[in-house]
C-alpha cells in the first residue's frame, strides 16, 4: 500500500481501447522505484471496454489505481480533476491515454524539481506521426539567469500548451487550480496559465519527456472536429488567459494569439463540423475587429488572411465558403461520384480535373488545379492516380478510389506510395484483391468505402407485369454473363410464355473495342444464335442506354439479374455491381448467380448457386406477387441502411480527417 508517493501520474481515458496499449507500455517501462510514484486512471465512462481493460491490467501493478465516472463528461478535464482529488503525490504529471511518457523522463523531472525547489517544470515534446519523431517545445534561449516573468513569457510564447507539466501539487491545491470542465477546447491553455501565474519557481528540462502520438486511429479523437462549441471555447480561452496572466506580467495576446488564432482557423478549415452559426461568427468578428491592429501584424499565409479578412468584414457567407478544405476530384469517368458532388460540396470547396482518358489530360490545367487543392480524390486507380502521386506536395492529402478494372492494369505498380495517403476499395473482397495484386501498397493505407445509391431518385411503382419481366443492366464485356441470363429466360418460358427480358446498355456491335476482339464477338454471336435457336426474338428487348432510375419502372422490370462470371484472375469478378442496387431501388428484386465476394456485399437470400435456383425463385415470385413486393421492400431497406449516400459522404469526410 503506497502511503505517499512522490509523483502522481494522472491519465484521463475515454474510448481508447485501440490506443491505450502504448500508454500502458510506457508506464510499465518507467525507470522509477515503484514506491516513488502512482498511476491514476480516470475513465470518462467509456463505451468500448477501455475501463474493463484497465481493470484487468491493475493486478499487474500495485501502484496503479482506476476510477470510472458515473456519466460521460465530454472532455478530459473532469477526469483530470478527479485524478487531482485522488492523488497523493508531492508532484502531479498529466498524461493522455493515447500518448507515452519516456522511460527516464519522470526521474529527470523529479530530480530537477527537487534540486531547484521548482513549482513547475516544463520539458520538450516528441511528436510521432508514424513516419518520424519530431522534437517540439524546445526553448533554445532558456537561461538560469532569467526572471520568473521572463520564464513565464517564454513558455507561453514558445511552447504549445500541452498537458505534460510536472507541477507541485501544493500549488494546484492551495490556489484552487482546476481544469475547466465546461471547455472542450483550450482547457490546457487555461490550466497552464493558472500554474504559471502562481508558480514562484519555474524550470525547464532540455530533453523530451512526452511522446505525443499523431498516428492514424479508427477511433476518432475528441479533437478531430471543430465547430461552434470549439470556436466559442477558444474565444473564451483567449480572453481568460489574458486576464489570468496579466497580473503575472505576461500579455497573452501579444505572446500567443498569433499561434492560437492560426490553429483555430486551420481547425475551422480542416476539421469543420459545419455548425458555426451567425451568432458565433459575429463573436469572432467582434474579437478580430477589437484586435485588428495586433492581428494585422501576424505573419499568416494568404489562405489564413482571407478567412481573417472575411470575419473582419463580417461576411458570414464568404467565411463559410473559405472555411472548407479545397477538394480536387480528378479522373476520366466520374459516373460513380458525380451525383454526390453536391453533398460533398457541403463539406468541401470542390474543383474537377476532368481527364480525357485513363492516362490523358491537360497537364497544365492539372498543375493549376493541384496548386489550388488541399485534398485530392482520384476516381479510379489509373493514370490520374499515378500522375498525382508523383506531383502532390507534402502538405496535401491524396486519396485514390479503386473499383475493379484497375486490377487488370499496371498503374498501381507505378504509384509513388510515399505520397498516397489512402486507397479506397469498394468491397471487402476487392480490399484483399487490391493488396494481392499490388504488394507495394501497404495494408494500413487501404480503406473500405462501399458504393452508394441515390434511392430517392428512382421511380418504383408496382405493376403486375413486373412479375414476368427480367432485366439486365449492361451486358459488356462477355464476363457479364448474358448467355446465362438468356438460359434463365428460356427455362422460365418453358413454364410460362409471358416472361421476357429487357436489356439496358450498349450492344456488342456499338463498341469499337468489342468489335475488334475476336473472343468477345464470338461470345455475343453465340448469344444471338441462342436467341434464334430457342425462338426468343420476341422476348428479348435491347433498349440501349437509358436512365435506369426511371426506365426500370417504365419497362416493368421486376427482376434484375447479376450473372457475371466467377473469374478469380485479375481483374476478377464483380467488385460491387450497382445494378443489383438499381433493381431494389426501382421497386423490383435483384438476384445473383453467385460470384466471389458477393456474400460480403449483398444479403445471402438473393445469392444463388445455380441457374435452376434462380429460375425457381422467379417462378415462386411470379405466383406470389405479395412476396415479390415484400422481398423488394426488404432489399430496399438493406440498401438504405448500408449504401446510402449520406454514409458515403461521411466516410469520405472521416477518411480525410483520419489521414
CORJO-V588201 format. One record per residue. RES is the residue in one small letter. SS is DSSP state (helix for helix, strand for strand, loop for the rest). OMEGA is omega as a letter, one per 30 degrees, with the letter a starting at -180 (none if undefined). Layout:
<<RES/SS/OMEGA> <RES/SS/OMEGA>>
This chain:
<<x/loop/a> <x/loop/a> <x/loop/a> <x/loop/l> <x/loop/l> <x/loop/a> <x/strand/l> <x/strand/l> <x/strand/a> <x/strand/a> <x/strand/l> <x/strand/a> <x/strand/l> <x/loop/l> <x/loop/a> <x/loop/a> <x/loop/l> <x/loop/a> <x/loop/a> <x/helix/a> <x/helix/l> <x/helix/l> <x/helix/l> <x/helix/a> <x/helix/a> <x/helix/l> <x/helix/l> <x/helix/a> <x/loop/a> <x/loop/l> <x/loop/l> <x/loop/l> <x/loop/a> <x/helix/a> <x/helix/a> <x/helix/a> <x/strand/l> <x/strand/l> <x/strand/a> <x/strand/l> <x/strand/l> <x/strand/a> <x/strand/a> <x/loop/l> <x/loop/l> <x/loop/l> <x/loop/a> <x/loop/l> <x/loop/a> <x/helix/a> <x/helix/l> <x/helix/l> <x/helix/l> <x/helix/a> <x/helix/l> <x/helix/a> <x/helix/a> <x/helix/a> <x/loop/a> <x/loop/a> <x/loop/a> <x/loop/a> <x/loop/l> <x/strand/l> <x/strand/a> <x/strand/l> <x/strand/l> <x/strand/l> <x/loop/a> <x/loop/l> <x/loop/a> <x/loop/a> <x/loop/l> <x/loop/l> <x/loop/a> <x/helix/a> <x/helix/a> <x/helix/l> <x/helix/l> <x/helix/l> <x/helix/l> <x/helix/l> <x/helix/l> <x/helix/a> <x/helix/a> <x/helix/a> <x/loop/l> <x/loop/a> <x/loop/l> <x/loop/a> <x/strand/l> <x/strand/l> <x/strand/a> <x/strand/a> <x/loop/l> <x/loop/a> <x/loop/l> <x/loop/l> <x/loop/a> <x/strand/l> <x/strand/a> <x/loop/a> <x/loop/a> <x/loop/a> <x/helix/a> <x/helix/l> <x/helix/l> <x/helix/l> <x/helix/a> <x/helix/a> <x/helix/l> <x/helix/l> <x/helix/a> <x/helix/a> <x/helix/a> <x/helix/a> <x/loop/a> <x/loop/l> <x/loop/a> <x/strand/l> <x/strand/l> <x/strand/a> <x/strand/l> <x/strand/a> <x/strand/l> <x/strand/l> <x/strand/a> <x/strand/l> <x/loop/a> <x/loop/l> <x/loop/a> <x/loop/l> <x/strand/a> <x/strand/l> <x/strand/l> <x/strand/l> <x/loop/l> <x/loop/l> <x/loop/a> <x/loop/a> <x/loop/l> <x/loop/a> <x/loop/l> <x/loop/a> <x/loop/a> <x/loop/l> <x/loop/l> <x/helix/l> <x/helix/l> <x/helix/l> <x/helix/l> <x/helix/a> <x/helix/a> <x/helix/a> <x/helix/a> <x/helix/a> <x/helix/a> <x/helix/l> <x/loop/l> <x/loop/a> <x/loop/a> <x/loop/a> <x/loop/a> <x/loop/l> <x/loop/l> <x/strand/a> <x/strand/l> <x/strand/a> <x/helix/a> <x/helix/l> <x/helix/a> <x/helix/a> <x/helix/a> <x/helix/l> <x/loop/l> <x/loop/l> <x/loop/l> <x/loop/l> <x/loop/a> <x/loop/a> <x/loop/a> <x/loop/a> <x/loop/l> <x/loop/a> <x/loop/l> <x/loop/a> <x/helix/l> <x/helix/l> <x/helix/a> <x/helix/l> <x/helix/a> <x/helix/l> <x/helix/l> <x/helix/l> <x/helix/l> <x/helix/a> <x/helix/a> <x/helix/a> <x/loop/l> <x/loop/a> <x/loop/a> <x/strand/a> <x/strand/a> <x/strand/l> <x/strand/a> <x/strand/l> <x/strand/l> <x/strand/l> <x/strand/a> <x/strand/l> <x/strand/l> <x/strand/a> <x/strand/l> <x/loop/a> <x/loop/l> <x/loop/l> <x/loop/l> <x/loop/l> <x/loop/a> <x/loop/l> <x/loop/a> <x/helix/a> <x/helix/a> <x/helix/a> <x/loop/a> <x/strand/a> <x/loop/a> <x/helix/a> <x/helix/a> <x/helix/l> <x/helix/l> <x/helix/l> <x/helix/a> <x/helix/l> <x/helix/l> <x/helix/a> <x/helix/a> <x/helix/l> <x/helix/a> <x/helix/l> <x/helix/l> <x/helix/a> <x/helix/a> <x/helix/a> <x/helix/a> <x/helix/l> <x/loop/l> <x/loop/l> <x/loop/a> <x/loop/l> <x/loop/a> <x/helix/a> <x/helix/l> <x/helix/a> <x/helix/a> <x/helix/a> <x/helix/l> <x/helix/l> <x/helix/a> <x/helix/a> <x/helix/l> <x/helix/l> <x/helix/l> <x/helix/a> <x/helix/l> <x/helix/l> <x/helix/l> <x/helix/a> <x/helix/a> <x/helix/l> <x/loop/a> <x/strand/l> <x/loop/l> <x/loop/a> <x/loop/l> <x/loop/a> <x/loop/a> <x/helix/a> <x/helix/l> <x/helix/l> <x/helix/a> <x/helix/l> <x/helix/l> <x/helix/a> <x/helix/l> <x/helix/l> <x/helix/a> <x/helix/l> <x/helix/l> <x/helix/a> <x/loop/a> <x/helix/a> <x/helix/l> <x/helix/a> <x/helix/a> <x/helix/l> <x/loop/a> <x/loop/a> <x/loop/a> <x/loop/l> <x/loop/l> <x/helix/l> <x/helix/a> <x/helix/a> <x/helix/l> <x/helix/l> <x/helix/l> <x/helix/a> <x/helix/l> <x/helix/l> <x/helix/a> <x/helix/l> <x/loop/l> <x/loop/a> <x/loop/a> <x/helix/a> <x/helix/l> <x/helix/l> <x/helix/a> <x/helix/l> <x/helix/a> <x/helix/a> <x/loop/l> <x/loop/l> <x/strand/l> <x/strand/a> <x/strand/l> <x/strand/l> <x/strand/a> <x/strand/l> <x/strand/a> <x/loop/a> <x/loop/a> <x/loop/a> <x/loop/a> <x/loop/l> <x/loop/a> <x/helix/a> <x/helix/l> <x/helix/l> <x/helix/l> <x/helix/l> <x/helix/l> <x/helix/a> <x/loop/l> <x/loop/a> <x/loop/a> <x/strand/l> <x/strand/a> <x/strand/l> <x/strand/a> <x/strand/l> <x/strand/a> <x/strand/l> <x/loop/a> <x/loop/l> <x/loop/a> <x/loop/l> <x/loop/a> <x/loop/a> <x/loop/l> <x/loop/a> <x/helix/l> <x/helix/l> <x/helix/l> <x/helix/l> <x/helix/l> <x/helix/l> <x/helix/a> <x/helix/l> <x/helix/a> <x/helix/a> <x/loop/l> <x/loop/l> <x/strand/l> <x/strand/l> <x/strand/l> <x/strand/l> <x/strand/a> <x/loop/l> <x/loop/a> <x/loop/a> <x/helix/l> <x/helix/l> <x/helix/l> <x/helix/a> <x/helix/a> <x/helix/l> <x/helix/a> <x/helix/a> <x/helix/a> <x/loop/l> <x/loop/a> <x/loop/a> <x/loop/l> <x/loop/l> <x/strand/a> <x/strand/l> <x/strand/l> <x/strand/l> <x/strand/a> <x/strand/l> <x/loop/a> <x/loop/a> <x/helix/a> <x/helix/l> <x/helix/l> <x/helix/l> <x/loop/a> <x/loop/a> <x/helix/l> <x/helix/l> <x/helix/a> <x/helix/l> <x/loop/l> <x/loop/a> <x/helix/l> <x/helix/a> <x/helix/l> <x/loop/a> <x/loop/a> <x/strand/l> <x/strand/a> <x/strand/l> <x/strand/a> <x/loop/l> <x/loop/a> <x/helix/a> <x/helix/a> <x/helix/l> <x/helix/a> <x/helix/l> <x/helix/l> <x/helix/a> <x/helix/l> <x/helix/a> <x/helix/a> <x/loop/a> <x/loop/a> <x/loop/l> <x/loop/a> <x/loop/a> <x/helix/a> <x/helix/l> <x/helix/a> <x/strand/l> <x/strand/l> <x/strand/l> <x/loop/a> <x/loop/l> <x/loop/l> <x/loop/l> <x/strand/l> <x/loop/a> <x/helix/a> <x/helix/a> <x/helix/a> <x/loop/l> <x/loop/a> <x/loop/a> <x/loop/a> <x/loop/l> <x/loop/a> <x/helix/a> <x/helix/a> <x/helix/a> <x/helix/a> <x/helix/a> <x/strand/l> <x/strand/l> <x/strand/l> <x/strand/a> <x/strand/a> <x/loop/l> <x/loop/a> <x/loop/f> <x/loop/a> <x/helix/a> <x/helix/l> <x/helix/l> <x/loop/l> <x/helix/a> <x/helix/l> <x/helix/l> <x/helix/l> <x/helix/l> <x/helix/l> <x/helix/l> <x/helix/a> <x/helix/l> <x/helix/l> <x/helix/a> <x/helix/l> <x/loop/a> <x/loop/a> <x/loop/a> <x/loop/a> <x/loop/a> <x/loop/l> <x/strand/a> <x/strand/l> <x/strand/a> <x/strand/a> <x/strand/l> <x/strand/a> <x/loop/l> <x/loop/a> <x/helix/a> <x/helix/l> <x/helix/a> <x/loop/a> <x/helix/a> <x/helix/l> <x/helix/l> <x/helix/a> <x/helix/a> <x/loop/a> <x/helix/a> <x/helix/l> <x/helix/a> <x/helix/l> <x/helix/l> <x/helix/a> <x/helix/l> <x/helix/l> <x/helix/l> <x/helix/l> <x/helix/l> <x/helix/a> <x/helix/l> <x/helix/a> <x/helix/a> <x/helix/a> <x/loop/l> <x/loop/a> <x/loop/a> <x/loop/a> <x/loop/a> <x/loop/l> <x/strand/a> <x/strand/l> <x/strand/a> <x/strand/l> <x/strand/a> <x/loop/a> <x/loop/l> <x/loop/a> <x/helix/a> <x/helix/l> <x/helix/a> <x/helix/l> <x/helix/l> <x/helix/a> <x/helix/a> <x/loop/l> <x/loop/a> <x/loop/l> <x/loop/a> <x/strand/l> <x/strand/a> <x/strand/l> <x/strand/a> <x/loop/a> <x/loop/l> <x/loop/a> <x/loop/a> <x/loop/l> <x/loop/l> <x/loop/l> <x/loop/g> <x/loop/l> <x/loop/a> <x/loop/l> <x/loop/l> <x/loop/a> <x/loop/a> <x/loop/a> <x/helix/l> <x/helix/l> <x/helix/l> <x/helix/l> <x/helix/a> <x/helix/a> <x/helix/a> <x/helix/a> <x/loop/l> <x/loop/l> <x/loop/l> <x/strand/l> <x/strand/a> <x/strand/a> <x/strand/l> <x/strand/a> <x/loop/l> <x/loop/a> <x/loop/l> <x/loop/a> <x/helix/a> <x/helix/l> <x/helix/a> <x/helix/a> <x/loop/a> <x/loop/a> <x/helix/a> <x/helix/a> <x/helix/a> <x/strand/a> <x/strand/a> <x/loop/a> <x/loop/l> <x/helix/a> <x/helix/l> <x/helix/l> <x/helix/l> <x/helix/a> <x/helix/a> <x/helix/l> <x/helix/l> <x/helix/l> <x/helix/a> <x/helix/a> <x/helix/l> <x/helix/a> <x/loop/a> <x/helix/l> <x/helix/l> <x/helix/l> <x/helix/a> <x/helix/l> <x/helix/l> <x/helix/l> <x/helix/a> <x/helix/l> <x/helix/l> <x/helix/l> <x/helix/l> <x/helix/l> <x/helix/l> <x/helix/l> <x/helix/a> <x/helix/a> <x/helix/a> <x/loop/l> <x/strand/a> <x/helix/l> <x/helix/l> <x/helix/l> <x/helix/a> <x/helix/a> <x/helix/l> <x/helix/l> <x/helix/l> <x/helix/a> <x/helix/l> <x/helix/l> <x/helix/l> <x/helix/a> <x/helix/a> <x/loop/none>>
